[in-house]
Amino acid sequence: MHESSQPATKKSHWKLILNIVTVLLLALLVYGSRDQLSQTLSNLRHVNGWILLLLIPIEALNYHAQARLYQRLFMLVGTHFPYWYLFRTSLELNFVNHVFPSGGAAGVSYFGVTVRKGKEVSGGKATLVHVIKLAATFTSLEIIIAFGLLCLAIGNRVNGLLLLVTASLSTIVLLVTAAVPYVIGSKQRTNSLLTNSTVLINRLIHIVRPGSPETINMTAAKDAFTEFHENYQQLKSRWRELRVPFIYALLANLTEVAALYVVYVAFGKYVNIGAVIIAYSVANFAGLVSVLPGGVGIYEALMTAVMASAGVAPGVSLPVTVMYRVVNTAIQVPPGYFLYQRSLRRKNAEAASARLEASHGA
């Protein structure tokens, strides 16, 4: 058991080291830009609050796009969900991914459990929909990154570092989007990957809960994996109908970039939109390896560093990034927390009712 847990422990240590180094770099960045930061912070009273309020409709449009994206994908696999149900679920997912940093794994698990309640939706189908949603989001981001690089070129802001960052980011996106159909396109590869992942998860849980050697039932999991692959084959035969979900994924990414740019405008800074796009993309990808909620530290450091390479002073970009994070969190997390807690209460009530019925039946 010790040997099997060793790779996971090493991975955790590397993530922790990476986070510590990044936070230290952020601290150095803040110290080096202290004069600019002081000047910017002293002018916070001049930030246009009315413009900041635009974040509310922009984020509402973002969740609209996500809800429609999920709705379309479920329709393609033969299940219909009400729009407002998926809108609320998207808010819950944002809260889960924000509070439980796990590279999106927590969101995938929570989504699978949530959409199965009250609907005949299997775990395999729910997981497939979420995976395709992520693939569409990554693919549409590639288009936005290309547009961002074009804007930087027009503004004569392209340099060697930005080209390296953009090329690396584009390569990662392409590899991720290519890996998804390659893996799930084969029943053998799908079963191998998901089975190994399930075994690893069971071993990790066993470390914390020694009395539960198989928290996830392998027999049930293999049935779900088979159905996952079959649903993918069904979806693959209707690939032309994925155009509309792709448009919604593109809209979701565009609204996130728009929200960040609005904060710059509220500060009175009309920076190159290309820099904002590249910085947003880099910060969000790096946030996947953060062990801190919401990617705190990593997000701000990388966003500021990329903006600085595009000619935006850290004394400007860092306060803007922090303001964006604070306002965005204030808008999204409270309703997500409320809906998440309501779902938990409903789940607990249903479990208690089931136990009561079982005791009466006995």
ROPA-7115 format. One record per residue (C-alpha): residue in one letter; x, y, z. Coordinates in steps of 0.02 Angstrom, whole numbers, padded with zeros to 5 digits, always signed. Layout:
% residues N
AXYZ/...
END
This chain:
% residues 362
M+00000+00000+00000/H+00144+00117+00040/E+00220+00090-00133/S+00056+00120-00223/S+00029+00285-00134/Q+00206+00347-00163/P+00179+00418-00340/A+00025+00514-00282/T+00123+00582-00132/K+00266+00639-00244/K+00143+00723-00362/S+00063+00813-00214/H+00235+00872-00155/W+00279+00940-00327/K+00114+01034-00336/L+00146+01108-00164/I+00323+01161-00212/L+00259+01238-00373/N+00128+01337-00277/I+00254+01397-00147/V+00376+01456-00283/T+00238+01546-00376/V+00174+01635-00221/L+00352+01688-00179/L+00372+01758-00355/L+00209+01851-00332/A+00275+01925-00169/L+00434+01982-00259/L+00329+02056-00398/V+00225+02152-00272/Y+00381+02216-00185/G+00464+02268-00347/S+00308+02361-00403/R+00267+02436-00234/D+00278+02617-00294/Q+00163+02587-00443/L+00045+02485-00335/S+00038+02621-00204/Q-00006+02749-00336/T-00140+02637-00415/L-00217+02590-00247/S-00223+02772-00195/N-00330+02804-00349/L-00454+02663-00314/R-00586+02792-00271/H-00584+02840-00455/V-00632+02664-00512/N-00798+02671-00602/G-00919+02566-00499/W-01055+02576-00631/I-00941+02492-00757/L-00899+02357-00630/L-01086+02319-00618/L-01076+02260-00798/L-00995+02102-00729/I-01167+02044-00668/P-01251+02031-00840/I-01089+01968-00918/E-01076+01825-00793/A-01262+01790-00811/L-01231+01771-00998/N-01085+01655-00958/Y-01197+01540-00855/H-01331+01549-00989/A-01202+01485-01115/Q-01149+01345-00999/A-01328+01292-00964/R-01371+01288-01150/L-01209+01194-01186/Y-01255+01058-01061/Q-01435+01054-01121/R-01384+01028-01303/L-01259+00891-01261/F-01385+00797-01155/M-01512+00808-01296/L-01385+00726-01412/V-01376+00575-01296/G-01565+00565-01276/T-01599+00659-01113/H-01688+00824-01088/F-01652+00937-00939/P-01745+01099-00900/Y-01641+01255-00936/W-01652+01329-00761/Y-01602+01164-00680/L-01440+01164-00780/F-01414+01350-00747/R-01421+01316-00559/T-01310+01163-00578/S-01178+01268-00668/L-01175+01387-00520/E-01153+01241-00401/L-01012+01171-00507/N-00922+01337-00504/F-00931+01339-00314/V-00869+01159-00300/N-00721+01189-00418/H-00681+01352-00329/V-00681+01282-00152/F-00610+01108-00190/P-00457+01135-00303/S-00431+00972-00397/G-00402+01019-00578/G-00589+01004-00612/A-00602+00825-00547/A-00715+00878-00404/G-00832+00961-00527/V-00841+00806-00637/S-00885+00696-00489/Y-01012+00817-00418/F-01093+00843-00588/G-01112+00655-00612/V-01198+00637-00444/T-01309+00790-00463/V-01385+00759-00635/R-01426+00578-00592/K-01552+00634-00462/G-01730+00637-00528/K-01677+00583-00703/E-01634+00418-00785/V-01456+00474-00817/S-01317+00351-00788/G-01146+00396-00723/G-01068+00353-00891/K-01183+00471-00986/A-01160+00615-00862/T-00971+00596-00866/L-00969+00592-01057/V-01070+00752-01068/H-00952+00840-00948/V-00797+00778-01040/I-00865+00836-01209/K-00910+01003-01130/L-00730+01024-01072/A-00664+00973-01243/A-00777+01101-01329/T-00718+01235-01207/F-00535+01196-01241/T-00561+01191-01430/S-00653+01358-01435/L-00516+01433-01326/E-00392+01395-01466/I-00488+01513-01581/I-00488+01650-01449/I-00301+01629-01419/A-00267+01648-01606/F-00372+01807-01607/G-00277+01872-01456/L-00110+01845-01541/L-00175+01937-01695/C-00226+02086-01587/L-00054+02089-01507/A+00028+02087-01679/I-00081+02231-01738/G-00035+02329-01582/N+00149+02288-01607/R+00154+02202-01436/V+00217+02031-01490/N+00385+01980-01418/G+00482+01819-01399/L+00412+01779-01227/L+00231+01803-01281/L+00259+01696-01436/L+00335+01558-01328/V+00192+01567-01203/T+00059+01569-01339/A+00140+01427-01436/S+00155+01321-01278/L-00024+01357-01228/S-00090+01317-01402/T+00008+01154-01403/I-00065+01103-01235/V-00241+01142-01294/L-00216+01043-01455/L-00143+00894-01363/V-00286+00892-01237/T-00421+00905-01369/A-00337+00772-01477/A-00312+00655-01329/V-00497+00653-01283/P-00564+00573-01444/Y-00410+00461-01456/V-00438+00387-01283/I-00628+00375-01280/G-00635+00321-01462/S-00570+00149-01412/K-00666+00039-01291/Q-00504-00042-01233/R-00415+00124-01202/T-00568+00195-01114/N-00584+00046-00998/S-00397+00043-00965/L-00385+00228-00921/L-00543+00236-00816/T-00510+00070-00728/N-00333+00122-00680/S-00401+00290-00621/T-00533+00205-00515/V-00405+00087-00437/L-00294+00235-00394/I-00440+00331-00317/N-00490+00179-00213/R-00310+00161-00150/L-00300+00344-00103/I-00466+00336-00012/H-00409+00177+00076/I-00263+00274+00151/V-00387+00393+00235/R-00521+00261+00267/P-00434+00093+00298/G-00602+00008+00323/S-00655+00044+00143/P-00541-00055+00026/E-00658-00026-00124/T-00758+00134-00103/I-00799+00135-00289/N-00867-00034-00341/M-00760-00096-00486/T-00896-00203-00564/A-01018-00058-00569/A-00879+00058-00629/K-00836-00057-00776/D-01019-00061-00828/A-01020+00129-00823/F-00860+00135-00928/T-00938+00023-01060/E-01092+00134-01069/F-00979+00288-01075/H-00897+00221-01233/E-01063+00170-01313/N-01136+00343-01283/Y-00980+00420-01360/Q-01003+00314-01516/Q-01182+00377-01528/L-01124+00556-01507/K-00983+00532-01632/S-01107+00481-01768/R-01195+00649-01744/W-01040+00758-01740/R-01117+00889-01856/E-01242+00928-01719/L-01099+00978-01604/R-01085+01146-01693/V-01215+01229-01582/P-01135+01167-01418/F-00969+01229-01486/I-01042+01403-01512/Y-01104+01405-01332/A-00931+01350-01271/L-00855+01492-01372/L-00979+01614-01294/A-00935+01553-01119/N-00750+01588-01150/L-00785+01758-01230/T-00888+01816-01082/E-00748+01771-00960/V-00624+01875-01061/A-00752+02016-01074/A-00776+02016-00885/L-00588+02038-00857/Y-00576+02176-00988/V-00722+02269-00909/V-00622+02286-00747/Y-00478+02365-00844/V-00602+02489-00919/A-00671+02525-00745/F-00492+02572-00695/G-00484+02685-00848/K-00358+02572-00936/Y-00394+02524-01116/V-00261+02390-01138/N-00234+02276-01287/I-00371+02143-01284/G-00245+02016-01351/A-00141+02032-01192/V-00296+02003-01086/I-00341+01847-01186/I-00168+01768-01171/A-00152+01814-00987/Y-00326+01744-00948/S-00287+01581-01040/V-00119+01555-00957/A-00184+01594-00782/N-00333+01477-00798/F-00228+01331-00861/A-00100+01355-00723/G-00239+01364-00594/L-00275+01181-00629/V-00120+01130-00530/S-00155+01245-00383/V-00180+01169-00211/L-00260+01331-00151/P-00445+01373-00173/G-00476+01468-00334/G-00293+01458-00382/V-00253+01605-00266/G-00074+01664-00293/I-00040+01569-00453/Y-00181+01656-00547/E-00128+01833-00497/A+00058+01803-00524/L+00042+01731-00699/M-00091+01854-00754/T+00020+01999-00699/A+00177+01924-00777/V+00097+01896-00947/M+00020+02070-00947/A+00190+02144-00903/S+00270+02055-01051/A+00138+02141-01161/G+00186+02311-01092/V+00055+02331-00954/A+00138+02387-00791/P+00118+02268-00642/G+00059+02417-00540/V-00093+02420-00653/S-00125+02238-00695/L-00108+02169-00518/P-00242+02281-00438/V-00355+02250-00588/T-00333+02062-00572/V-00366+02065-00385/M-00520+02175-00410/Y-00583+02057-00547/R-00560+01906-00434/V-00643+01989-00283/V-00795+02055-00378/N-00815+01896-00480/T-00806+01789-00324/A-00933+01901-00236/I-01052+01881-00383/Q-01036+01693-00412/V-00985+01603-00253/P-01127+01655-00134/P-01269+01594-00248/G-01166+01438-00288/Y-01142+01405-00103/F-01328+01428-00069/L-01379+01309-00209/Y-01244+01183-00157/Q-01304+01182+00023/R-01485+01166-00033/S-01439+01015-00140/L-01348+00935+00007/R-01499+00962+00121/R-01614+00887-00009/K-01498+00738-00031/N-01489+00710+00157/A-01678+00723+00172/E-01701+00595+00033/A-01576+00477+00115/A-01664+00493+00284/S-01833+00461+00202/A-01764+00306+00115/R-01693+00239+00279/L-01861+00271+00364/E-01956+00177+00229/A-01832+00034+00238/S-01852+00020+00426/H-02042+00018+00410/G-02032-00114+00275/A-01923-00222+00386/
END
